Amino acid sequence: MALRDLTMAKDSISEQEIENIVQDYFRYDPDEGVIVLLPPARALSNRALVLGYLAALRGWPFVIEREVSVEATPAQIEAVLGIGGGTLRPILKSLKEAHFVVVKGRNYSLRPSAFHLVANEVKGGSAAVPGNSHAAAAKASRSPSKASARKKSNSRSQGAGTESSSLFAGWLGSGYFAEPRTLSDVHERFHDEGKIVPMSSIPSYLLKAVRKKQLRRKKQKVGSKFVWVYQSIPQ
């Protein structure tokens, strides 16, 4: 075997490797070009959630033929995952130092060589992960009171989701969708109302309304690209 046989190209990551990581936590929305979080993803630690999302980005070439970025800036990661910058920045720094990610300018992407470690961490395996031994120790020694606090935090998250659903339902009946609205429009509307909702959560609200015949959607050119727009169905 020559040393050149031990190299790892960027395109050497297999579809199965990516699927093993993301299948329980993420889904792809090819029409909107976004990755959607499934409810179990909210049970992941913030670090595992970031790793899982970066792994999911690597899967786009297997999902659609058009070019979609497999990198993301901290602002994009924050918008999708709903992790605040003060929490996200140290996570990204530790992942860079542990050689999980590659940084080009402001864009972060997952290293192909880190995929087996990422799968272990996201799936909650017991093998050692570079730079994360302190996290494993903390998990092993977590007290009942901390577990209780985590349970309360999850309950608050579920409550926040109910509030967001109620807010969205109000817009359906208020005439907000009388004009065509894009995914970005709805995301900004949530922010205008003081609700910080991850971009990846919004397609579920819109698609549910489409299936219930409350909204219709069609492709429309916005700027230089075609995107889905959503509008109320005349009664």
N, C-alpha and C positions, 0 to 999 in steps of 0.2 A: 504494500500500500504506500503510495506517495503522499507527501504532506498536502498536496493540492486536493487530495480526496477527503481531507479533514476540514475543508472550508465549508461555510454555511452561507448560501446565497439568500437574498431577501425573499425570493420566491420559493424557497425550499419548505416553507411552512405548509403543512397539509391541511386540507379542509377538515379532516377528522380531528386534528389537534385543536383547531379553533372551535369546532362544534362541541368537543368535550368540555370546553371551558364555559361557553356561552349558553348552551342549550337550556339550562334551568333558569336563567336569569335575564336573557335579552331576546328580542325579536327584531328583525329587519323590516322596515317599511320602505320598499324600493320606490314607491310613488313619491313619497315626501323626501326620500333620501336621509331618513333619520333612523336611529336605533332606539327602540322602545324598551323601557325597563319593565320586567314582570314583577309582580308583588314579592316573590322570594328574594329579589335583589336587595330589597330594603332591609333584609336581615343580615346582609354582609357587613363587615367592617368597612369603614371608608376606604381604607387601603385596598382591600380586596375588590371593592366596587370599582375603584379607579383602574386596577389591573384588568378586571373583567371587561370594562368598557374599552380600554385600549386594545385588548385582544379581539373584541368584537369589531373594532374598526378595521383590523387586519383581514376580516372576513369579507369586506365589501367586494373585492375582485371575484369572489366565488358566487356572489349573489346577483350582481348586475353587470352588464357588459360595458356600460359607459364609465368613464373615469370618475371615481369618487376618492377623496382624500382618505388615507389611512392614518393621518396624523391629526392632532388637535392642539389648540392653544389652551392655556389654563382657563381663559374666559369661556371657551367653548365647552370644556369639561365641566366647569362650574354650572353653566346654563343647563346642560343635559342632566347632570347628576344631582344638582341642588346642593352641592357641598360648598360652603362658604370659602372665600379666598384665604382667610386666616387659617383654616384647617387644611385646605388643599395644597397650599404652597409648601409646607413642611413635608407633606406626603410625596409630592413630586420630587423634592430635593432628595429625600431618602431613597426613592426609587432610582434616581439618577446615580447617586453614590453607590448603590448596590448593583449597578449595571443592569437594571431591568429595562430601562428606557434609553432611547437615543434622543438627544435634543438638538434641533436645527433651528437656529433663530429662536422663535417662541413656540415652535411646534414640537410636541412630544409624540413619540411612537414606540411601540413595544419591540424590544430586540428579539429576533427569531431564536437566539440561543437561550432566551429566558422562558420559553413557553412551558417547558416541563415544570419549572419552579412556579410559574404563575398558576398552572392547573392545580398544583398541590395546594397553593395558598387559597385560591378561590374555592376549591372543593373542601378545604378544611383538613387536608392531610397532615400527617405528623412529621414528615421529613423536614430537616432544617432548611430554612430559607435565609440566604445571606442578608444581613442587616436587619433581621426581624426577630432575633432570638429573644429580645426584651418583650416583644409583643406576645410571643408564645408563652413566656414565663408569666406574664400578666394574665393571660387567658387561663393558664393552669391554676393560678392562685386567686381567681376572681371569687369574691365573697358573695354570700347570698344577698346581701344588701345591694351590691352592684348589679347582680342579676335582676333584682327587683326594679332597680332604677332603669335598666335597659328595657324591661317589660313595659314600664310606664311610658318610656320614650316612644316605644312602638305604638302604644295606644294613642299617644298624642298625634303621631304621624297619620294613623288611620282616621282620627278625628279631623285632621287638616284636610285629608283627601275628601271626606264627606262635605266639608265646607266648600271646597273648590268645586265639587260636583253641583252643589246647590247654587253656587254663584253662576256657573255655566248654564244651568237650567233656567235661571232668571234671564240671562241674555237671550235665550231662545224665544222667550215670550215677550221680550221688551222691544223687539224690532232691530236689535243690533245686527242681525244677519239679513236684514232687508237689503243691505249692500253686500257685494261679494267680499269675503274675508279670507285671508291666507292664514296658514299656521303661525306665521310671525305676528300677524295682526292680533290673533287670539292670545299669543304669549305676552305681547305688550299690554293687552287689555287686563290680563291678570295682574301684571306689575302695576298698572295704573290704579287697580283696586287694592293694592297693598298685599297681594298674594304672590309669594315666590314659588312658582310652580315650574318644575323642570320641563324643558322643551320636549323631552322624550315622553312625558305623560299626556301631552295635549292630543296627539292623534287618537288616543282611546276615547276621549270625549267626543271628538268630531265624528269618528267612524260609528260610534254608538248612535249618534243623532241621525247619521245617514241611514243606518239600518232601520231605525224607527220611523223613517220618512219625515223627520222633522227638518232635515237639511238635504240639499242635493249638492253634488260637487262636479266640477268639470275642470279640465286643464285650460289655463289661461296664461298668456305671456306676461310676465312681470319682470321688468328690466330686460335682461338678456336671456332669461330662461323661462321655460314653461313650468308652472307649479299648479297644484290643486287649489282651487278656490271654492269656498263653501257659502251657500246662500239659502235663505228660507224658501220652502216650497209654498207657493201661493195656495191659499185655502179656497 
